[in-house]
Amino acid sequence: MKRSELLKLFRENGITLKRSGKKHDMYYSPITGKTFPVPRHKTEIATGTLNSMLTDAGLK
């Protein structure tokens, strides 16, 4: 999945950007109450990384 598609999915589900960094952005999910990193400079996110982020976000 592309990073832009993932961020659109986050916006639709109320997941917000908590802070920006050099290599990762930190997002907060009100569904799970977790904060998790999302890589900044990858256009295509690896499957394992994507599954982990979706689980932390409460979307899987």
Number of C-alpha atoms within 10 A of each C-alpha: 11 12 17 11 11 17 16 11 14 19 11 9 15 13 19 15 18 13 11 13 11 8 11 15 15 16 22 20 20 14 13 12 11 12 17 18 19 21 16 15 11 12 12 14 17 11 10 9 13 17 14 13 19 16 12 20 23 16 14 9
